[in-house]
């Protein structure tokens, strides 16, 4: 997900998303911009099953 509004970034961070990359540049009129590339953490279902089995 690419986001350029800080409020959207903050909301996604609160929802468990992580920032993968930050890019900067300028809009055609010369105005600077910052774009955040975000994603959800990877959850390996096989790993979770193994962890649950260890407690048994």
Secondary structure, DSSP 8 states (H G I E B T S, - for coil): -EE--HHHHHHHHHTTEEEEEEEEEE-TTS-EEEEEEEEE----HHHHHHHHHHT-
